[in-house]
Amino acid sequence: MTSVGGMFGIKNIEAMKKSFPGEVWVIGVDINYIEGVEYIADKFIKVASGSSKEYANQVCEIIKKYKINKILPCSDEEAITLSKIKINIEKLGADLLTTNYSEIKIMSNKISTYKLLSNNNIAVPYYKELNSFEELDYYTDKFYKQMKSFVIKEPVARGNRGTILVDKEIKGKVDYMGSREIHSSFAYYKKLIRPKLDKNFPKIITERLYAPAYDVDVLAKNGASIHIVPRERINPAGVPYKGNIIRNNSNLIDLSKQVAKILKLSFLYDVDIMTRKDGTLVVLEVNPRPSGSCIASIEFGVPLYKDLLQLFDTDNFQAKKVLKDGTRIIPFVTCNIVPSQ
C-alpha cells in the first residue's frame, strides 16, 4: 500500500489486513517516515516521491525482494507513475490495482474527463479551457459578469490544491473551512492573486458549485459496479476531514454507475460529486485511486478491500450492504501504546 502517510494511512493498513485475517501481509510505503506505522504494517519502507525518477525502480525492487503480489496505489502521482509500467509489474508477478495508463491519463486530467463525460450526457461543471493569460482574463471577466462567481483550477492537481474561487459575496480573502482553496472577492483576485499566477497552461475555469459535496467509493469490474457508497462530506472542502454522512440516494448511485460504465472502471476509485444551486448533481472529478477516507465505508460494513483483493478471482462477491441514509461516520483521535525499541 502506497502513500500510507495520510490521516487514515495506518487505519487503512489495519483494514486491509483484516479483509482476510491471517492471510494478508502488508508493506506500507511513503515519502516520509510515519511514526508507529511499523507496528501496524508488517513492514514500512520510505520511498521517493511518486513523481520522481527513482520511484518506479524502488517499487519494482520491493516487489522482487518481498515477493509482493498486489500493489494498491493510494495517491494520484503513484497511480500515474505505476500505471506506465503496469506490464513490467505484471511480469514480476504482481497485480497493480488500478487501470491502464491510457485510462488514467484521461481520469487524472479534468479537461479530458469533462470532455469524455459530457459527450456521454453526464453532467460536469460548465467550463472553459484556458491556454493563455489573454483567455484567462477574458473568461474571468465574462464568468463574473454573467454568474458573479468562477473557479480557476489546474487540470491536473491533487484535491483542491491551486483552486481559486471568486464570488461577489466574498469580501477580501477568506479561509474556506481550513482547506487549501483560495476564496476571494473579484477585486482581491484582480489586485493580489492574478499578478502572481504562474505561467503554466492550460488552466480551467468553471462555474461555482455548492454543498452538499460527496465522495463516492466505487468498486467496479470491467465497468460493472460491485459496491457504490456515496458519502456526503461534513466539511464540503474535504480537507481537513471532518467525517461523512452516508447517503442512500438513487441519483448519486446511478450517476456513479454511469461513470464506472463509461470509463470501463475496474478496481477501487473515488468519484467526487458536487451540486449546482438548483440541486443538479455534477461530477467534479474521478480519482485514479481509492479515497483517502474510504475507511469510512469499510467501517460502515462495506467490504471494499476484501472484494478488491479478490476482484478477478471470483464473481461471487458479498451481498451489497443496505445503505442506511443519514448514518454519520465521525473520526475520533485515539492514543496507542507501542513497545519501546
PEUR-V857256 format. One line per field, one symbol per residue. phi: phi as a letter, one per 30 degrees, with the letter a starting at -180 (. if undefined). burial: + if it has 24 or more other ideal C-beta (glycine too) atoms within 12 Angstrom, else -. A space follows every 10 residues. Layout:
phi=???
burial=???
This chain:
phi=.chdddeced dddedddddb eicccbccba dcdceidddc ddabbdbded cdddeedddd ddeddchdcb bcdcbdeddd ddddcedddd ddjcccdadd edddddddcd dddddddddc icdbddbbdc cadddedddd ddddddciaa bcbddbadhc didbccbddd cibbdchidc dccadddded dccedcddcd bdcbcbddcb ddcbccdbcb bhicdcbbbd bdddcedjbd dcjbbdbdcd dddddddddd dddhdbjcbc ccbbbdedjd dbddabcdad ddcdeddddd jcdddedddc eccaccdded ddddejdccc dbdbccccdd d
burial=++++++++++ +++++++-+- ---+-+++++ +--+-+++-+ +--++-++-+ ----++-+++ -++--+-+++ ++++++++++ ++++++--+- -+-+++++++ --++-+++++ ++++-++--- -+++++++++ -----+--++ --++--+-++ ++++++++++ -++++++--+ -----+--+- ++++++-++- --+---+--- -+++++++++ -+++++++++ +---++++++ +++++++++- +++++++-+- -++-++++++ -+++++++++ ++++++---- ++++++++++ ++++++++++ -+++++++++ +-----+--- +-+---+-+- ---------- -
